[in-house]
Amino acid sequence: MNVHVKGSGSAKQGQSARPPKVNLKAPRVAWWTLGLFVGCVVAWVSLMVMTLWGVLSLWVGLPLLSIFSFVAFTPMHDASHRSIARARWVNEVVGRCCALLLAAPFPAFRYVHLEHHKHTNHDEKDPDMWSGRGPVWLLPLRWLTQDLHYYVVYLSNWSKRSKAERWETVLTLCALVTLVGGLLYVGASLFVLCWLCSARVGIGILAYSFDYLPHKPHHITSSEDRYKATLVRPSPLLTPLFLYQNYHLIHHLYPGVPFYRYGEIWRAQKDFLIAQGTEVRSLLGQRSTLDRI
């Protein structure tokens, strides 16, 4: 059952109130995001080299690569909202570089992700509902194939996309296939294995932590109530693990804000958001009451 934390004040008062003022202006450059991007790429490349050279065993290197494939999504995600820098080209470069680690075409991802924002929790229109529906035993498989469902969504809207975007998507996919084929041809199968497997595991973790948990149980759409369509799990243990996506509601309310400011904004607007009926969950998924938040 979907239970919401109750706050003070009537629903009518909560709906008419305005959230406390907080600085929502995107910085000229989100240096923390750029730092995460550089650190992630350096770590990924270093781990790949150490795995290929035998410094790390496959059983150590592959899980570590998967972690940094997961981390790479955060700069790519912020780039899709152009919140890394006011200079458009910075977002475009960062987004495409991170997408390479996940073997994905960045423009197609950006379109599908923004569709999720427009239609959050809608059974037919939200691409991320792929990770939120179906029998429990099947969910892990859905998380691991979330990006494949994105291709289905993108192709179903093919005619609506710009010619330039379609060309880049096709060329990117062709380049990825050619690269994989070339690497296999020259005997670099271990690189291909580490790259694609770590990307697949990273995508599975992403679908669970970014798509499934923040919107569970997926009963309320954003068009019905944007404050209840996404929940918050303000555990300090989850913040570094999820890279602030445990405050996912803040991202949906203010998508142009860099990820590292979600917690700050939550703390400033917590009382207001709870009054709107925002659901707050603990580390273990239990409903949180006001005195424990």
C-alpha positions as CSV (number, residue, x, y, z in Angstrom):
1,M,0.0,0.0,0.0
2,N,1.2,3.4,-0.9
3,V,1.5,5.4,2.4
4,H,2.6,9.0,2.6
5,V,4.3,10.8,5.4
6,K,1.8,13.3,6.9
7,G,2.9,16.8,7.6
8,S,1.3,19.7,9.4
9,G,-1.3,21.8,7.8
10,S,-4.3,20.8,5.6
11,A,-4.0,19.6,2.1
12,K,-5.6,22.8,0.8
13,Q,-3.0,24.9,2.7
14,G,-0.2,22.7,1.5
15,Q,-1.3,23.0,-2.2
16,S,-1.6,26.8,-2.1
17,A,1.7,27.3,-0.3
18,R,4.9,28.0,-2.1
19,P,8.2,26.2,-1.4
20,P,10.8,28.1,0.5
21,K,13.1,30.1,-1.6
22,V,16.4,28.5,-2.4
23,N,19.1,29.2,-5.0
24,L,18.1,27.1,-8.1
25,K,20.3,28.9,-10.5
26,A,22.6,26.6,-12.4
27,P,26.3,27.5,-11.9
28,R,28.4,28.7,-14.8
29,V,30.4,25.5,-14.4
30,A,29.4,22.6,-12.1
31,W,33.0,21.8,-11.1
32,W,32.0,18.9,-8.9
33,T,30.3,17.2,-11.9
34,L,33.3,17.9,-14.1
35,G,35.6,16.5,-11.4
36,L,33.4,13.3,-11.2
37,F,33.5,13.0,-15.0
38,V,37.3,13.2,-15.2
39,G,37.9,11.0,-12.1
40,C,35.5,8.4,-13.5
41,V,37.1,8.2,-16.9
42,V,40.6,8.1,-15.5
43,A,39.6,5.3,-13.1
44,W,37.7,3.3,-15.8
45,V,40.7,3.5,-18.2
46,S,43.2,2.6,-15.4
47,L,41.1,-0.3,-14.3
48,M,40.7,-1.6,-17.9
49,V,44.5,-1.4,-18.5
50,M,45.3,-3.2,-15.2
51,T,42.7,-5.9,-16.0
52,L,44.1,-6.4,-19.6
53,W,47.7,-6.5,-18.3
54,G,46.8,-9.0,-15.6
55,V,47.5,-6.7,-12.7
56,L,43.9,-7.3,-11.6
57,S,42.1,-10.6,-12.1
58,L,38.9,-10.5,-14.2
59,W,37.0,-11.2,-11.0
60,V,38.3,-8.0,-9.4
61,G,38.5,-5.8,-12.5
62,L,35.1,-6.5,-13.9
63,P,33.1,-5.5,-10.7
64,L,35.2,-2.4,-10.3
65,L,34.7,-1.4,-14.0
66,S,30.9,-2.0,-13.5
67,I,31.0,0.5,-10.6
68,F,32.6,3.2,-12.7
69,S,30.2,2.4,-15.6
70,F,27.5,3.2,-13.0
71,V,29.2,6.3,-11.9
72,A,29.6,7.5,-15.5
73,F,25.9,7.8,-15.8
74,T,25.7,10.7,-13.4
75,P,27.7,13.2,-15.6
76,M,25.9,11.8,-18.7
77,H,22.6,12.3,-17.0
78,D,23.4,15.9,-15.9
79,A,24.7,16.6,-19.4
80,S,21.3,15.5,-20.8
81,H,19.8,18.3,-18.7
82,R,22.6,20.7,-19.7
83,S,23.4,21.3,-16.0
84,I,27.1,20.8,-16.1
85,A,27.9,24.2,-17.7
86,R,26.2,27.1,-19.4
87,A,28.4,26.5,-22.4
88,R,26.4,24.0,-24.4
89,W,29.4,22.3,-25.9
90,V,30.7,21.2,-22.5
91,N,27.5,19.2,-21.8
92,E,27.6,17.7,-25.3
93,V,31.2,16.5,-24.9
94,V,30.8,15.1,-21.4
95,G,27.5,13.4,-22.3
96,R,29.0,11.6,-25.3
97,C,32.2,10.6,-23.5
98,C,30.3,9.0,-20.7
99,A,27.8,7.4,-23.1
100,L,30.8,5.6,-24.7
101,L,31.5,3.8,-21.5
102,L,27.9,2.6,-21.4
103,A,28.0,1.8,-25.2
104,A,25.0,4.1,-25.8
105,P,24.1,6.9,-28.3
106,F,23.8,10.0,-26.2
107,P,21.2,12.0,-28.2
108,A,18.8,9.0,-28.1
109,F,19.3,8.6,-24.4
110,R,18.6,12.3,-23.8
111,Y,15.3,12.2,-25.7
112,V,14.1,9.1,-24.0
113,H,15.1,10.4,-20.5
114,L,13.3,13.6,-21.0
115,E,10.2,11.6,-22.0
116,H,10.5,10.0,-18.6
117,H,10.3,13.4,-17.0
118,K,7.3,14.4,-19.0
119,H,5.3,11.2,-18.3
120,T,6.7,9.9,-15.0
121,N,4.9,6.6,-13.9
122,H,2.6,6.7,-16.9
123,D,2.0,3.0,-17.9
124,E,2.4,3.6,-21.6
125,K,4.3,6.8,-22.0
126,D,7.1,6.6,-19.4
127,P,10.0,4.6,-20.8
128,D,11.3,3.8,-17.3
129,M,8.2,1.9,-16.4
130,W,9.9,-1.0,-18.0
131,S,11.9,-1.3,-14.8
132,G,8.9,-0.9,-12.5
133,R,6.3,-3.4,-13.8
134,G,6.0,-7.1,-14.1
135,P,6.4,-10.0,-11.6
136,V,9.0,-9.4,-8.9
137,W,11.2,-12.4,-10.1
138,L,11.4,-10.8,-13.6
139,L,12.4,-7.3,-12.4
140,P,16.2,-7.9,-12.3
141,L,16.1,-9.0,-16.0
142,R,14.2,-5.8,-16.8
143,W,16.7,-3.7,-15.0
144,L,19.5,-5.3,-17.0
145,T,17.7,-4.6,-20.3
146,Q,16.4,-1.1,-19.6
147,D,18.5,0.4,-22.3
148,L,17.3,-2.1,-24.9
149,H,13.7,-0.9,-24.1
150,Y,14.9,2.6,-24.7
151,Y,15.8,1.6,-28.3
152,V,12.2,0.3,-28.7
153,V,10.8,3.7,-27.4
154,Y,13.2,5.7,-29.6
155,L,12.4,3.7,-32.8
156,S,8.6,4.1,-32.1
157,N,9.2,7.9,-32.1
158,W,11.7,7.8,-35.0
159,S,9.7,10.1,-37.3
160,K,9.3,12.7,-34.6
161,R,13.0,13.2,-34.1
162,S,15.2,15.6,-36.0
163,K,17.2,14.4,-39.0
164,A,20.5,15.4,-37.3
165,E,19.7,13.4,-34.1
166,R,18.7,10.4,-36.1
167,W,21.8,10.4,-38.1
168,E,24.0,10.7,-35.1
169,T,22.2,7.9,-33.4
170,V,22.6,5.6,-36.4
171,L,26.2,6.6,-36.9
172,T,27.0,6.1,-33.2
173,L,25.5,2.6,-33.2
174,C,27.3,1.7,-36.4
175,A,30.5,2.9,-35.0
176,L,30.0,0.9,-31.8
177,V,29.3,-2.3,-33.8
178,T,32.3,-1.7,-36.1
179,L,34.5,-1.0,-33.1
180,V,33.4,-4.2,-31.3
181,G,33.8,-6.2,-34.5
182,G,37.3,-4.7,-35.1
183,L,38.4,-5.4,-31.6
184,L,37.2,-9.0,-31.8
185,Y,39.0,-9.4,-35.2
186,V,42.4,-8.3,-33.8
187,G,42.0,-10.5,-30.7
188,A,41.0,-8.0,-28.1
189,S,38.1,-10.1,-26.9
190,L,39.0,-9.5,-23.2
191,F,38.6,-5.7,-23.7
192,V,35.2,-6.3,-25.4
193,L,34.1,-8.6,-22.6
194,C,35.1,-6.1,-19.8
195,W,33.6,-3.1,-21.6
196,L,30.2,-4.6,-22.6
197,C,29.8,-6.7,-19.4
198,S,30.6,-3.8,-17.1
199,A,28.3,-1.6,-19.1
200,R,25.5,-4.2,-18.8
201,V,25.9,-4.5,-15.0
202,G,26.2,-0.8,-14.6
203,I,22.9,-0.3,-16.5
204,G,21.2,-2.9,-14.3
205,I,22.3,-1.0,-11.1
206,L,21.2,2.2,-12.7
207,A,17.8,0.9,-13.6
208,Y,17.3,-0.3,-10.0
209,S,18.6,2.8,-8.2
210,F,17.5,5.6,-10.6
211,D,14.3,4.1,-12.2
212,Y,12.8,1.6,-9.9
213,L,13.5,2.6,-6.3
214,P,12.7,6.4,-6.6
215,H,9.3,5.8,-8.1
216,K,8.2,2.6,-6.4
217,P,5.3,1.7,-6.3
218,H,4.7,3.7,-9.5
219,H,1.0,4.3,-8.7
220,I,0.9,8.1,-9.1
221,T,1.9,9.9,-12.3
222,S,3.6,13.3,-12.4
223,S,0.5,14.8,-14.1
224,E,-1.6,13.7,-11.2
225,D,0.7,14.9,-8.5
226,R,4.4,15.7,-9.1
227,Y,5.1,15.7,-5.3
228,K,3.9,12.1,-4.9
229,A,5.2,10.6,-8.2
230,T,8.8,10.4,-6.8
231,L,9.9,9.7,-3.3
232,V,12.9,10.5,-1.1
233,R,15.2,8.3,0.8
234,P,17.3,10.8,2.9
235,S,19.7,8.2,4.4
236,P,23.3,9.6,4.5
237,L,24.5,6.0,3.7
238,L,22.6,6.1,0.4
239,T,23.8,9.5,-0.7
240,P,27.3,8.4,-1.8
241,L,26.1,5.1,-3.1
242,F,23.4,6.6,-5.2
243,L,25.2,9.9,-5.9
244,Y,22.4,11.9,-4.4
245,Q,19.6,10.2,-6.4
246,N,18.1,9.1,-3.1
247,Y,16.8,12.7,-3.3
248,H,15.3,11.9,-6.7
249,L,12.2,14.0,-6.2
250,I,14.4,17.1,-6.1
251,H,15.8,16.2,-9.5
252,H,12.3,15.9,-10.9
253,L,11.2,19.2,-9.5
254,Y,14.4,21.1,-10.5
255,P,16.1,19.1,-13.3
256,G,18.5,21.9,-14.2
257,V,20.2,21.7,-10.8
258,P,23.5,19.7,-10.5
259,F,23.2,16.4,-8.7
260,Y,25.3,17.4,-5.7
261,R,22.9,20.1,-4.6
262,Y,19.8,17.8,-4.2
263,G,20.4,17.2,-0.5
264,E,20.8,20.9,0.2
265,I,17.6,21.7,-1.6
266,W,15.7,18.9,0.2
267,R,16.8,20.2,3.6
268,A,15.6,23.7,2.7
269,Q,12.2,22.5,1.4
270,K,11.6,19.4,3.4
271,D,8.7,20.7,5.5
272,F,7.0,22.1,2.5
273,L,7.4,18.9,0.4
274,I,6.2,16.7,3.3
275,A,3.1,18.9,3.6
276,Q,2.4,18.2,-0.1
277,G,2.3,14.5,0.7
278,T,5.8,13.6,-0.5
279,E,6.6,10.0,0.6
280,V,9.8,9.6,2.6
281,R,11.4,6.2,3.1
282,S,14.3,5.0,5.4
283,L,17.4,3.1,4.3
284,L,15.5,-0.2,4.6
285,G,12.4,1.2,2.9
286,Q,10.3,1.8,6.0
287,R,8.0,4.8,6.1
288,S,9.7,7.7,7.9
289,T,7.9,9.9,10.3
290,L,8.7,13.6,10.9
291,D,10.7,13.0,14.0
292,R,13.0,10.6,12.2
293,I,13.6,12.7,9.0
